[in-house]
Amino acid sequence: MFHAKVFINLKESILDPQGVSVKKGLANMNYSNVDDVRVGKMITLNMNSPDRNSAEIQLKEMCDKLLSNPVIENYTYEIMDIK
């Protein structure tokens, strides 16, 4: 069994209005040292796969087909063994 975390963010070329709002809020709270904010999402999955390689292949397919929008988003992931 494997535990996966998928991190999804907008591509750098895509405007992130939520990130802009967070940055303005931080500046209003006197955190003026923050240069940029990008807001994303994290999805966690527990996968019952026979081995790490098949879990990774399935996870990439899930990300490409459903979990992320490849036109405007990038993703990274971590896979950990569950014992």
C-alpha atoms as one frame of an Amber mdcrd trajectory, in Angstrom:
protein
   0.000   0.000   0.000   1.209   3.501  -0.836   0.340   6.995   0.345   0.617
   9.711  -2.310   0.520  13.491  -2.064  -0.126  15.475  -5.242   0.740  19.195
  -5.259  -0.992  21.242  -7.971  -0.169  24.875  -8.823  -1.008  27.221 -11.646
   1.729  27.557 -14.251   3.934  30.627 -13.812   2.464  32.221 -16.955  -1.076
  32.053 -15.518  -2.295  34.897 -13.297  -3.091  33.713  -9.751  -5.720  36.146
  -8.376  -5.962  34.208  -5.110  -2.203  34.523  -4.653  -2.392  38.266  -5.373
  -5.082  38.665  -2.694  -3.042  36.727  -0.139   0.042  38.820  -0.926  -1.928
  42.056  -0.449  -3.346  40.755   2.828   0.120  39.875   4.079   1.403  43.322
   3.097  -1.492  44.901   5.008  -0.379  42.890   8.051   3.144  44.344   7.696
   4.678  41.248   6.088   6.181  43.324   3.307   9.097  40.946   2.747   6.868
  38.518   0.757   7.703  38.958  -2.934   5.223  36.515  -4.492   2.435  34.165
  -3.449   1.032  31.291  -5.481  -1.933  29.357  -4.105  -2.372  25.707  -5.033
  -3.942  22.538  -3.786  -2.796  19.258  -2.322  -4.582  15.954  -2.870  -3.772
  12.872  -0.793  -4.462   9.314  -1.901  -3.935   5.868  -0.411  -3.273   3.407
  -3.208  -3.370  -0.355  -3.040  -0.864  -1.121  -5.801   1.372  -4.182  -6.137
   4.585  -2.131  -6.340   5.905   1.419  -6.359   6.373   1.564 -10.133   2.748
   0.669 -10.893   1.555   3.149  -8.242   3.612   5.888  -9.887   2.326   5.049
 -13.378  -1.283   5.112 -12.167  -0.736   8.339 -10.232   0.689  10.091 -13.318
  -2.334   8.933 -15.343  -4.722  10.216 -12.655  -2.987  13.588 -12.584  -2.962
  13.946 -16.364  -6.574  12.806 -16.845  -8.447  14.179 -13.831  -6.581  15.685
 -10.895  -4.915  18.552 -12.761  -5.603  20.648 -15.830  -2.388  20.315 -17.877
  -3.226  23.439 -19.899  -2.937  25.788 -16.900  -1.512  23.704 -14.035   1.685
  21.876 -13.099   1.879  19.084 -10.579   4.438  17.265  -8.498   3.927  14.308
  -6.211   5.423  12.229  -3.437   4.802   8.514  -2.916   5.510   6.835   0.419
   5.220   3.212   1.507   2.563   2.490   4.117   3.511  -0.354   6.412
